[in-house]
């Protein structure tokens, strides 16, 4: 899978232009705030239908324009395609694949798979469980549209249930009212639990192997799925959560929110048996985050049969020379779009690459 070209109009600070990429390594060089990250953001938007940097589509439009447009031409082993996204300050976002408008954003998932890594991605290791659930959800949504729709249903039910806990806490019939939502929440939550558990079981050994290579065998990394959920099947997990929600009703009534379910899940990262979120150095955390991204690439290859596009935003500034070389070795067979303030030929270590220069929103190369 690779992106052949991207045409942008009025997107953030990017001038109207068409950029053609090669299958392998593509390097975008330029000073900060010139548009390098904005270009990568276009690719992520074409894949997921949303930006990794903001939830407000209007922020993606050039400040003195009323609309923006992205056309991404991509190729897979079985098909060629075009994704077109139109953003407007006056209307809702419009997305089309091969000229056919999409009704739901979930229909975009799976056409163009990408893995995006920036220095901000260290949050998945360092910060709270929200970031780690997001990492699981993004990968699972790209490879399983049913997961995307299940996740949306779960979140909507959860919101409804929490609203009842807050607004109807004095209602004597509240427990009976909640039992209806409990069954629905448990049904959708059980599906998410089974798929997340399977995902971690698959990616954990890959991450262990990748991390060893990145650290020359000095460190061993383990991923552990942390959840209160139990059950080998979705039916068992559904029964467990239904019972749990009923048993903890009084506690949740005092809290005013739902304290049980997969929205409380987490992932533990340990290196040499040390929890690196709590005790790891900044270097260890950065390397672990990089390990995770490479592992995601390899796992998606196993699931969908071809590599996703790898986007690396200013990663070289965060890792040492050894890890830079190891990273580029992994990308030899993958379309990689890399941004940097500067890039020396020897860094490629003999790997062919196409170089672009980014200056004041204009990309040349």
N, C-alpha and C positions, 0 to 999 in steps of 0.2 A: 504494500500500500504506500502510495506517495502522492504528494501534491505537485501537480505540474505547473500551475500558475495561479496567481492571485491578482485580481484587479480591485483597486480600492478607489473610492470617491468620498471626499469630505469626512473621512474617518479620523477622529481626533486631529492630530497635526499632520497627517499624511497627505501629500499632494495626490492628485489624480494620476494614477500610474498602474502599469501592469508589470508584475515581477515574475520571472520564470525561474523555477528552481530545478536543480538536478536531483537525481535519485539518491545520491549519497550525502556527503557533508556539505552544508551551506553555511557560510560564516558571514554574519552581518556586523561590521565594525563601525564605530562612531563614538563621539563623546556622549555623555549622559544627556537625557532629555531631547534627543534628536528624532526619536521615533522607532527605535529598535524594538522596544517592548510592545509598542502599539502594533507593530507588524505581527509579532507572535500572537498577540491577543486576537487579531483577525482570524488566525487559524483555529484557535481554541473556540472562538465564537461560531465558526463554521462547523465545528465538530459537535459541540454541546448545546449550542443555541443560547449560551449565556457567557458573559465575561468572567474570568477568574479574579477580576479586580474590583468590580462593582455590580450591584444588582439593578442599577438605574441605566437603562438603555440610552436615555437622552444624553448622558455624560459621554457617550461614545461618538457623538456627532460633533464635528468642528463647531466651535462656539459661535461663529458668525454665519453658520449655514442652518438650513431647516431640515436637512435629510442627509443620510449617508448610505453607501451601498458597498457590498463586498461580493465578488464573484470568485469562487474557488473551484478550479478544475482539478480533479483528482483521478487517480487510477488505482484499481485493485487487480488481483489476479484474474478476476472474472468479469469486470466491467469498468467502463469509464463513466465519469459523471461530473455534474456541475451543481454546486450549492450556491444559491443566491440569497442574500439577506439584505433587506431594506429596512432602514431605521428612519423614523420620522419623529419630530417634536410634537406633531399634531395627531399622529395615528399610532396604532399598535404595530409592533414589529411584524414583518412579513417574511416568511421563509419558503423557499421553493427548491425542490430537487429535480434536476433535469426538466425544468420548466413547469413542473406540477406543484401548485401551492400546497403546503402542509397545513392541516387543520390544527393538529396538536404538536407541540414542540417535541414530544416523545418520539414522533415519527422520524425525527432527524437522527436520533441516536443509532449508531452502528454503521452509518454510511461512510464516515471518515473518523477513524479512531486516532486519538492523539494522547500522548503523555507529556504533561507540561511541568517543568521544574524551574523554579526561580529561588533566590535566597529566602524569599518569604515562605517557601515550602518547608523550611525547618520547623515551622509551627506544628507540623504533624507529629514531631517528636517532643518539642519543648512545651507546648501549650496544653490546653484542656482537651477532654475527650471529643468535643465537637469536631475538631480538625481530623481526628483519627477515624471517626465515623464517616466524615466527608470523603476521606481517601478511599474507604471501602465502597461507599455508595457510587462515586464517580466511575470507578472501574466496573462495578457490577452493572450500572446503568448502560455503559457503552456496549457490553456484551450480552445484555439480557433486558429487552424492553419491558418484559413482564415485571422485572424487578423495579423499574422506574415507576410504573403505574401502581404497583403494590406500595412502594414507598410514599407516593403521593396520597394514596387512600389512607395509609396509616397516619400520616401527619395531619390530615384533615379530621380524622376521627379523634385523634389525640387533642386537637384544638377544641373540638366540640365537648369532649369529656372535661377538659380543664375549665372551660367556660361554665359548665354546669357546677363543678366543684366550687367555683368562685361566686357565682350568682345565686345558686340554689342551696347554699349550705344549711339554711334553716328549714328547708323543705323536708318534712318527715318521710316523704315518698322518694327521696333522692336515691337511696340505695337501689330501689327497684328500677328507677329511671336509668341509673348508670349500668345496670346489668345488661341492658340492650346494647349500649356502647361497648361494654366489656367484651361481649362475644365477638363483635366486629373487630375490636382492637387486637384481641388475642388471635383471631384468624389471620389477619394481615401480618401481625408481629411474628407469628410462628414461621410464616413463609420467609420473612427477612432473616430471621435467626438461622434457619437451615442453610440459606444461601451464603450468609456471612461466614458461618462456621466452615462451610466447604471452601470458600475463598481463602480464608486464612490457612487452612490445612494445605492448600495448593501452593500458596505464595511463600509460606514459611521456609520450606527446604530450599527454594530458589534463592531467597534472601540470604540464607545461611551460606550458600555456595558463593554468591556474588560478593558478599562482605569479606569472605576469606581472601578472595582474589584482590579486592580493592586495598586490603590491608596487608597483603603479602603473608597471609596466614597467621598474623599476630592477634587477630580478634575473631571471636565467634559470636554471631548475632542470632537471637531467637525472637520470634513473634508469638505472642500468646493472646488469644481472643478472650477477653474478660466480659462475662455476661452472667446475669442471674438465671437466665433461661436454662431449662433442662428438657431433655427428650431427644431421642434418636430420629424421630419422624416429626413431620409438621403437626400431625394429629396429637401426639404426645406433648409437644411444645405448646400447642393451643390450649390443651386441657390444663397444663401447668400454669400458664399465665392467667387463664380465667379464674382458677382457684386463688392464685396469688392476689389478684385485684380485689376479690371478694374478702379475703382474709385481712387485707390491710386497709379496708374502707375507712375506719376511724382515724388512722394515721394520715391518710390522704386528705380527709376532711379538714383536719387541723392545718395541714400544709397548704391546702388550696390548689394542689396540682397533682398530677399522676406520677407517683414515685416508682412505679414498676413498669418494665417493658424494655424493648430494644432501643428506645431513645436514650437509655442510660448505658448502653454498651461502650466498651473501650478496648484498646489494643495496647498491650505492654510490650515495650522494646527493651531487651536486655543484651548487653555486650559483655562477654566473659562473666556471665551471671550477675551483672550489676544493672540495675534499672537506670538507664541513661537519661531518662526524663528528669529524675531527681538527682542523680549523682554523676552523670556523664559530663565530660568536658565539652566545650563548644565545638572543638574539632571532631570529637566522637559523634556528636549530634548531627553535624553537617554531613559526615561520612555515612551515617545511618540513613539520613534523608535521601542521599544520593543512591545508596544501596536499594532503598525502597523503590525509587523511580526506575532504575534498571530492571529490578525484579518485576515491576508492573509490565514493562515492555516484553520481557521474556514470557510472562504468564499469558498476556494477550496473544502472543504468537502461538502458544499451545492451544488456546481456546478457539481463536478465529482462523488459525492456519496461516497468518501472515503478520509481519511486524506492523505496529502502529507507527505514526510519525512521532519522532521525539523532538521536543522543543526545550532548549536549554537557554535560559535567560540569565546572562551575566554569572554563570556558575563558576567560571575559571577564577574569578576574584575571591572565591570562598574556599578553594581547595588548593593543596600544594601540587608541585610539579609531578610527583609520582601518581597521584590520583587523577590528574589531568590526562596523563598518558594512558592509564588504565581505562578511563572513561572513553577516550577516543577509540581504543581497541574494541570496546563493546559496540561502538556505533558503526563499525566498518561496513556492516551489511544492512544498516537501517538508515532511512532518510532522516537526517538530523539537521535541524535549523538552530544554529548557535549564535548568540549575540555576545559581543565583547568590546571593550574600549580599544583593544588592539589584539592582533593575532599574528604570531610569528610562525613562519613556515615549518620550523622544526617541531612545533607542537603537534602537527598532523602526523608526524612519525611515518611519513611515506604514504599516507592515505590521501587520495585525490580529493580536492575540495574546490568549491566555487565561492569566490569572495565578493561581497557587496559592501559598498560604503553608504552610510546613512548620515545625511546632513540636513538639518532643518526640514524634516519631513519628506525629503527626496531620497529615493534609493537608486543607486547606480551600480552597475557591475555586469 
